[in-house]
Amino acid sequence: MLKKLILAAAGLALAVPAFAHDGGHGWGHYRNPHFHPRPVFVHPRPVVVMPPPRVFYAPPAPVFYTPPAPVVYAPPVVYRPAPVYAAPVPVPQSSVSISLHFPL
């Protein structure tokens, strides 16, 4: 960290003269007797005044809304109950027994 700080300070110390240079016509240009700084003329920017845009009042455009789409519902799910069978009717036992015996 200290090394980086020292290198940054050294780089800044070397760059200060370059930053301090005023960007003239070379070193010692002010010592040249033939050097005369040229006057700088600053012309003001032209001012252009534009008229405001014309405002045309017109009725708003009619707005047409499409009719809403028909609502389609899924058919309801039909749950049919399981078939319920009636209890079997008991067959009454007859007390009369008829048996036919034929000798052969």
Sine and cosine of phi, psi and omega as CSV:
sin_phi,cos_phi,sin_psi,cos_psi,sin_omega,cos_omega
0.00,0.00,-0.70,0.72,0.00,-1.00
-0.91,0.41,-0.60,0.80,0.00,-1.00
-0.90,0.44,-0.67,0.74,0.02,-1.00
-0.90,0.44,-0.62,0.78,0.00,-1.00
-0.91,0.41,-0.65,0.76,0.02,-1.00
-0.92,0.40,-0.66,0.75,0.02,-1.00
-0.91,0.42,-0.62,0.79,0.03,-1.00
-0.92,0.40,-0.64,0.77,0.02,-1.00
-0.92,0.39,-0.63,0.78,0.02,-1.00
-0.92,0.39,-0.67,0.74,0.03,-1.00
-0.89,0.45,-0.62,0.78,0.03,-1.00
-0.92,0.39,-0.63,0.78,0.01,-1.00
-0.90,0.43,-0.57,0.82,0.03,-1.00
-0.97,0.23,-0.46,0.89,-0.06,-1.00
-1.00,0.03,-0.24,0.97,-0.04,-1.00
-0.87,0.50,-0.69,0.73,0.03,-1.00
-0.88,0.47,-0.56,0.83,0.02,-1.00
-0.94,0.35,-0.60,0.80,0.04,-1.00
-0.95,0.30,-0.47,0.88,-0.03,-1.00
-0.99,0.17,-0.25,0.97,-0.02,-1.00
-0.90,0.44,0.73,-0.69,-0.10,-1.00
-1.00,0.09,0.00,1.00,0.05,-1.00
0.96,0.28,0.51,0.86,0.01,-1.00
-0.99,0.17,-0.46,-0.89,-0.07,-1.00
-0.99,-0.11,0.62,0.78,0.01,-1.00
0.96,-0.29,0.21,-0.98,-0.05,-1.00
-0.95,0.32,0.72,-0.69,0.05,-1.00
0.98,0.21,0.35,0.94,-0.02,-1.00
-0.90,0.44,-0.41,0.91,0.00,-1.00
-0.96,0.27,-0.24,0.97,0.01,-1.00
-1.00,0.07,-0.22,0.98,-0.03,-1.00
-0.97,0.26,0.83,-0.56,-0.02,-1.00
-0.94,0.35,-0.34,0.94,-0.02,-1.00
-1.00,-0.02,0.00,1.00,-0.01,-1.00
-0.99,0.12,0.83,-0.55,0.08,-1.00
-0.78,-0.63,0.88,-0.48,0.02,-1.00
-0.90,0.44,0.71,-0.71,-0.02,-1.00
-0.98,0.21,0.62,-0.78,0.05,-1.00
-0.94,0.33,0.56,-0.83,0.01,-1.00
-0.96,-0.29,0.85,-0.52,0.02,-1.00
-0.99,-0.17,0.83,-0.55,0.04,-1.00
-0.95,-0.30,0.92,-0.39,-0.01,-1.00
-1.00,-0.03,0.70,-0.72,0.05,-1.00
-0.93,0.37,0.51,-0.86,0.02,-1.00
-0.93,0.37,0.61,-0.79,0.03,-1.00
-0.92,0.38,0.61,-0.79,0.01,-1.00
-0.98,-0.21,0.87,-0.49,0.00,-1.00
-0.94,-0.34,0.87,-0.49,0.01,-1.00
-0.98,-0.19,0.89,-0.46,-0.01,-1.00
-0.99,-0.15,0.64,-0.77,0.08,-1.00
-0.94,0.34,0.45,-0.89,0.01,-1.00
-0.92,0.39,0.47,-0.88,0.01,-1.00
-0.92,0.39,0.54,-0.84,0.01,-1.00
-0.95,0.31,0.61,-0.79,0.00,-1.00
-0.95,-0.32,0.87,-0.50,0.04,-1.00
-0.97,-0.25,0.84,-0.54,0.02,-1.00
-1.00,-0.05,0.86,-0.51,0.00,-1.00
-0.72,-0.69,0.47,-0.88,0.04,-1.00
-0.91,0.42,0.54,-0.84,-0.01,-1.00
-0.91,0.41,0.47,-0.88,-0.01,-1.00
-0.91,0.41,0.61,-0.79,0.01,-1.00
-0.92,0.40,0.58,-0.81,-0.01,-1.00
-0.94,-0.34,0.83,-0.56,0.01,-1.00
-0.95,-0.32,0.84,-0.55,0.03,-1.00
-0.98,-0.18,0.67,-0.74,0.05,-1.00
-0.97,0.24,0.54,-0.84,0.02,-1.00
-0.92,0.40,0.50,-0.87,-0.03,-1.00
-0.91,0.41,0.53,-0.85,0.01,-1.00
-0.92,0.40,0.56,-0.83,0.01,-1.00
-0.91,0.42,0.62,-0.79,-0.02,-1.00
-1.00,0.05,0.86,-0.50,-0.01,-1.00
-0.94,-0.35,0.87,-0.49,0.03,-1.00
-0.98,-0.17,0.49,-0.87,0.08,-1.00
-0.94,0.33,0.58,-0.81,0.00,-1.00
-0.89,0.45,0.53,-0.85,-0.04,-1.00
-0.93,0.37,0.52,-0.85,0.02,-1.00
-0.98,0.20,0.79,-0.61,-0.06,-1.00
-0.99,-0.15,0.86,-0.52,0.08,-1.00
-0.96,-0.27,0.95,-0.31,0.02,-1.00
-1.00,0.06,0.71,-0.70,0.00,-1.00
-0.93,0.36,0.44,-0.90,0.04,-1.00
-0.90,0.44,0.58,-0.81,-0.02,-1.00
-0.91,0.42,0.66,-0.75,0.02,-1.00
-0.93,-0.37,0.89,-0.45,-0.02,-1.00
-1.00,-0.06,0.54,-0.84,0.04,-1.00
-0.95,0.31,0.49,-0.87,0.02,-1.00
-0.90,0.44,0.61,-0.79,-0.04,-1.00
-0.90,0.44,0.65,-0.76,-0.03,-1.00
-0.98,0.22,0.84,-0.55,0.00,-1.00
-0.93,0.37,0.71,-0.70,0.01,-1.00
-0.99,0.14,0.83,-0.56,-0.01,-1.00
-0.93,0.37,0.67,-0.75,0.03,-1.00
-0.99,0.13,0.84,-0.55,0.00,-1.00
-0.99,0.16,0.56,-0.83,-0.01,-1.00
-1.00,-0.04,-0.03,1.00,0.00,-1.00
-0.97,-0.22,0.80,-0.59,0.02,-1.00
-0.88,-0.48,0.83,-0.56,-0.01,-1.00
-0.93,-0.38,0.85,-0.53,0.06,-1.00
-0.78,-0.62,0.72,-0.69,-0.01,-1.00
-0.94,-0.34,0.83,-0.56,0.01,-1.00
-0.91,-0.42,0.90,-0.44,0.03,-1.00
-0.93,-0.36,0.82,-0.57,0.07,-1.00
-0.95,0.31,0.65,-0.76,-0.02,-1.00
-0.95,-0.32,0.00,0.00,0.00,0.00
